[in-house]
Amino acid sequence: MDTVNFVGVQLLNGLWLSMLLFMLAVGLSVVFGLLDVLNLAHCTLYMIGAYVGLTLGRLLDSYWLALLLAPILVTAIGAVLYVALLKHLRGNHLIQALVTFGLLFIGYDAARWIFGVNLDRMQEPELLNTSIAMFGQKYPLYRLYLIGVGVLTIIGLYFALERTRLGAVVRAGVDDRDMAATLGINIDRAFFVTFCIGTALAGLAGVLAAPVFPIEPGMDVRILIETLVVVVIGGPGSLKGAVLGAFVIGMAETFGEVLLPEFASAIMYLVMALVLLWRPNGLLPVKSGH
Amino acid sequence: MLRDPLRLAILVLIFGGAVVAAPIVGAYWKRILVDIAILIIFALSIDFMLGHGGMVTLGHAGFMGVGAYTVAYFSNFAGVPVGLSILMAVAAGTLAGIAVGALVIRVAGVFFIMITLAMSMMFHAWASKARRFGGDDGVVGLKRMDLSALGLNFNDDLTFCLIAIACALLAYLFFEWLARSPFGQTLKAIRQNENRIRAQGCPVQLYKLASFAVCSAVAAFAGALQMQLVKGVNPEIAHWFKSGEGLIMVIVGGAGTLIGPVIGAVLFELFHKIVESYTQYWRWALGAAFIAIVLVAPDGIYGRLQRLFARRGPDA
């Protein structure tokens, strides 16, 4: 009975972590698969989302307003970043990696300067600040809400990808960019919109995570590692891959932390190693024409 | 070997200058000279992998961590003499390089960057939680090597400083030699046209793995030297900051040139110390400067110098 409860709780923990990782990974993955841009500063936008959410939450005394506004602000920042910098770097992976890596240094000091080194945490909204009796203990409702939001996001993205015109363009672009452009699709605009959506998701993930993770400079790189691993094992450009990858890593991290804390990171490495040895292109790669 | 006058001039300037300055300056600057020496060794190992192995790593500091922690472990917890511990650190670096490399070589470009970053942070995470090594705070008060058999006092600032400079010069010469060796030439061919040389029967993966392992071993040595310098270990040695700084030194100095990382290391340390004396927020300046250089002068300082001198007179 105890084991069932334990496993149940950890499964829930793994699920909400998976949802957060998914929201981050899907943006990074699709942007990489479609635009061929590796944005190492993707999770820095997540960090900005967390900080902005925290600040807005306090200023406006409302979690829900912060949840709505922060992703918009982050998207604006991301859009500027794209137009000013990233758009011009398309095609050269090394330069992209280097430039966005430089942004990580800037982001770290910016966060430190504006907010200081101490970690902060956002207040959960009144509505969700309770626990529900589950698996023999009181499980925070906020985490269940995270899982809910994650599932809605997955469903929403799936429909957007499969049923909308933009989705079709994205799928075509990921599959064979040049061909899609040849067919007269305004691939540049699709790129930009996709980038903005990915950024919005990162910002949203930031606000959602703000009440559960410590908000501090460097939180972007910490989650970047897991996000990158999710993208790599899921297969870049793939929505389903991001879901599966996020699930695998989320569970591995959660159970690893609890069962073997000193080797938790080694478990992630092992999982990644196994996946790459077995499927070097990821678990559910997008079969590409180029 | 060093028939290029520009390169020779830079080497003499930097290493000669260091050797001359070492006895004259105070303890603070001696420390900076050692820091630069260690950074040179570290940056060289990144540059060789980039320029000759064709692999860009964002996680090389992880191997410095392996080196430092191995020396610390063997010399202080296993009763092994420090000198031997340093050798074991290099061995550990090699093994770690083979273990990581075997996996990472299979992926190219972008994934490679991602995974190397991930791996080094995993080491950092382990080190931050390792209670034996003091976790986040690290450990201090560890031992330095006993060189009294050679009539040297390693605990003396000047002696340590000169030995570190010598190590840095040796590292440079080692990589120059490696680059010109058949091994290095094969790596160059692989970088130029991998498929072609594979068609000629060259075991490409093996060569890449070997260069990865060599560079990891050298980075581990740098880590060991760092441990000897501070007589302690700290997880920060494996932090992505360090990996990134190493890469920045390489790119700013001139990637793939081997003299580039030497220049880059010197400039980085000076930049760091000078900016930090004005503000604690020196990293954003580093990031901004780095981005500017990547966009404006991607061939780095040595690259620019080369072009400058090539235009002026007949080729030396």
Interface residues (C-beta under 8 A of the other chain):
Chain A: F32 L38 H93 L94 I95 A97 L98 V99 F101 G102 L103 L104 F105 I106 Y108 D109 A110 R112 W113 V221 R222 L224 I225 L228 V229 V231 V232 P261 E262 F263 A264 S265 A266 M268 Y269 M272 A273 L276 L277 P280
Chain B: V56 L58 L103 R106 V107 G109 V110 F111 I113 M114 I115 L117 A118 M119 M121 M122 F123 A125 W126 K129 A130 W240 F241 G244 L247 I248 I251 Q280 Y281 W282 R283 W284 L286 G287 A288 F290 I291 V294 L295 P298
